[in-house]
């Protein structure tokens, strides 16, 4: 009975936080209304945000009050995983309602756009030339919040020390400060500071104010939603591309690493294994793509380097901004882009993908074991890596965990590619599009449109959610829910 009572208390707590999540959704859904004074002709769309916002706030408040208890301690990572998964699904569904209230958006398209926004993917089924400004802002604002993470900006901030389980469950491994609440607040301060700086730099570079705000939010969150059809390439401005590259790098670097920079610990920042690995693979890939592939289609080295560097950074950072039509790129370049989308950005950042840290560990582990083939097992040293908190020695179980994660990630990736192949798409196009989905990148070869098959769109939706929540968290949450249900349904022994 005691165990059953504990389960009931735990799920009471989960429902309580779903109420908080609903209130949060309602509040943030009112923010796009700030756009209306500047675009008065779009006031007819205000009701599309006000009705779902007030409904979410009211229902969330009722749930929060009915399930409120004083004791909110004892949230483990796996319990936090259940909360995070429910919170993300609920948020994506609620945030899709404004799109659903548009005449030409059905349920699948609305959920797709919402999931793409919150997971900071950037794949879109919206025609940005026809979309109202209030909706363009809503898309970018979802990416800004999604990049920080729902648990970080809502749940962890509210429950204080007990939020460490939620913090870890959402893929955050490095605390900027010992306290979760203070870490969340500091993270948001750093995040918003970059957005404001990026907006100003975009305006100086010649981008219109509304576009600057949206692109700054999308670039830093490594989201990639754009307010123009041709993405960053439509501006054809080297200055705008440089600003975007800076923001993409900022978005793909661990928040704890940003904290080192703010504290002036430049040497410690430069020693990080993950950052050095990113520089290393870019230094190999950019020359290879430029000299071996792009020189064939562009007139000069300068143009080839500019196009190659920008789009490779966009793929590796999982941002998804583009300056070219990828259908014109040679297969070798497309293959490198696919690899970069799968690798992804830094751990504890706004980026998606497998994460550079895991690839770095895998490479180091392979080298270690190759060197140790002819050595006694006890003489093989533990891996030593540089992280923001300093030198860390990795145990065998973390190496194993990394290998398991990468294996599961690739199995899911190939499963998604197979679904694309079954719909008649080529192998290259299928690999590219689903790598963009599960890596939460947003680059497209042209498959993702409002007219795409429903199965393809839902495959991408699942891929985006899996990629954003780091896969294992979803598996842990699913296993925990099944276990708890079995425990509740099991008849007591007399």
C-alpha positions, 0 to 999 in steps of 0.5 A: 500500500505504501508503494501504491501511495507513493505512486499516486503522490508522484503522479499527482505531482506530475499532473500538478506540473502539467497545470504549471505547463498549461499556465506557462503556455497560456502566458507565452501565447499572449506575447505575439499580440505585442506585434499587433500595434505595428501591423494593425491589419492583423488584429483579426488574428488576435482571437486565434491566440487569445482564446487558446491562451486564456483557456490554457491559463484557466484550465492550468490554474484549476489543475494546479490548485486541485493538485497542490501539495507542500512537498515537491521533493524527491524527483529523480531523473527518471521521474523528471523524464516522465514530467518532461515528456508529458510537458513537451507533448502538452506544449506542442499540442497547445501551441498548435491551436493558433495554427489550427485556427487558420483556415488552410492549416489542418491538425497534422500541419499545425502540430508539425509547425508547433513541434518544429518550433519547440524542438528548434528544428525549423522544417516548415509547412507554412508559406512565409510569404502569405503568413501574418507577421503575428504567426511569423513571430510566434514561430520564432518565439517558440524556437527561442523558448524551445532552445532554452527548454521548458524544464529550465525556464518553467519547472526547474525555476519553480521547484528549486533544488528538487528540479535537478531531476527535471534539469537532467531529464531535458538533456542539461548535464552542466549546472552553471551554479550549484543551485538549479534555480540560479542556474536556470535564471543565469542561463536565461540571462545569457540567452536573452543577452545574446538575442538582444545583441544579435538583433542589434547586429542584424539591424546594423548589417542592414536587415529590417527590424522585424526580420532582425528580431526573428532571425536573432531568436531563430539563430541563437536557438539553432532553430532556423525559422526564417521570415523570408522564403530564401532564408538567410540566402535571400539577403545576399549579404556577407555581413548578415551571414557573419552575424548569423554564423556568430549566433549559430556558434553561440547557440551550439556551445554549451551554456556552461562554456559561455559561463567560462567566457563571461568569467574570463576563463579563456584558457579553460574554455579553449581546452574543452575537448568538445570545442576543440573537436568541433574546430577539428572536424570543421577544419577538415570538412570545409576545405574538403567540401570547397576544393573537392566538390563546390569548386565544380559549381561555383565560379571562384574560391571565395564564393565556394568557401562562403557558401560551403562554410556557412552551410556546414556551420548551419548543419553542424550547429543544427540551425538550418539556415541556408544560402543555397538550393541543395539540389544543385550541390554534388553528392559528396557535399550532401553526404558531409551535410548529412554527417554533420546533421547527425553529429549535431552541436554541443551538449547542454546547448540549444543544438540537437543531433547525437552531440559532439561530446558523444562523438568525441568520446566514441572516437577517443574510446575507439583509439584507446581500445585499439592501443590496448589490444596488446596490453593487459586490461588493468594497464588501460587508462580511463579516458580523461576529457576536458569539460567546462567544470574541469578534467573528468575521468570517464568510467567504462559504463559512461563509454558503454552508455555513449555507445548504446545511445549512438546505436539507438540513435542510428537505428531510429535514423535508419528506420525513418529513412526506410519509411521515406524510401517506402514512399518512393523518395531516393536514398540520398533525399531520404537520408538528408531529410530525416537526418534534418528531422531527427537532428532537429536541423531544419535544412530541406532537400524539398520533401517537407512541404504542406503537400507531403504525405501524412505518414512522412510528416508524422515520421518527421514529427516523431523524429523531431521529438525524439531528437530534442528529448535525447531518445533515452529520456523518452525510453526511460519515461515510457518504461517508468510509466509501464512499470507504474501502471503494472504496479497499480493494476497488480492485485494485492496478495491476500 
